Amino acid sequence: MSTIINDRIDVRISKEHKELIKYASVLKGFKNVTEFVVYCINTEANKIIKENETVLKTYEDKKIFMDAILNPPKANDKLKRAQMNHFKFVEQNESKD
């Protein structure tokens, strides 16, 4: 049989925040504030992780992305033309306003 080890997170919040959290936990039917806080933190953490993994699924994807940001390749002729076309487009549309 495995032993469950409980760990602590200490947080200082205002009295108003604590009352708000207590009230919300009661409305949701939790036995206590700790149960409610753990549920909310766990839910949000999983959401953040899922969103992050949706964009960059693997560690290798993240490395490739960061390398492209930190060490971008030199602009080729097509990219330079596209940039000039964009500048012209912006200039033409700004003068219409």
C-alpha positions, -999 to 999 in steps of 0.1 A, spaced: 0 0 0 15 34 -10 16 63 14 2 96 3 25 125 12 8 159 16 28 190 10 20 226 18 17 258 -1 16 289 21 -2 319 7 -9 353 22 -40 370 10 -62 398 22 -92 392 45 -115 402 16 -99 376 -8 -103 349 19 -139 357 24 -146 357 -13 -129 323 -17 -148 309 13 -181 321 -2 -173 306 -36 -163 273 -21 -196 271 -2 -215 280 -34 -197 252 -52 -204 227 -24 -168 220 -13 -162 206 22 -136 233 29 -116 261 14 -85 239 10 -104 214 -12 -118 243 -33 -84 260 -37 -67 227 -47 -95 220 -72 -92 255 -88 -54 255 -89 -53 220 -104 -80 229 -130 -61 261 -140 -27 244 -141 -40 216 -164 -56 243 -187 -23 262 -189 -4 231 -197 -29 219 -223 -28 254 -240 10 253 -240 12 219 -254 -13 227 -281 10 252 -297 43 234 -292 37 197 -286 71 185 -278 103 197 -262 120 195 -296 93 218 -311 100 243 -284 138 241 -291 132 246 -328 109 276 -322 133 293 -297 162 287 -321 143 304 -349 134 334 -327 169 337 -312 188 329 -344 166 339 -374 178 331 -408 189 359 -431 161 373 -453 161 360 -488 150 380 -519 114 368 -517 111 379 -480 127 413 -489 102 418 -517 73 408 -495 85 434 -469 87 461 -495 52 453 -508 39 454 -473 55 488 -467 40 502 -499 6 487 -490 7 504 -456 18 537 -471 -10 537 -497 -37 528 -471 -25 554 -446 -28 582 -471 -65 573 -477 -74 580 -441 
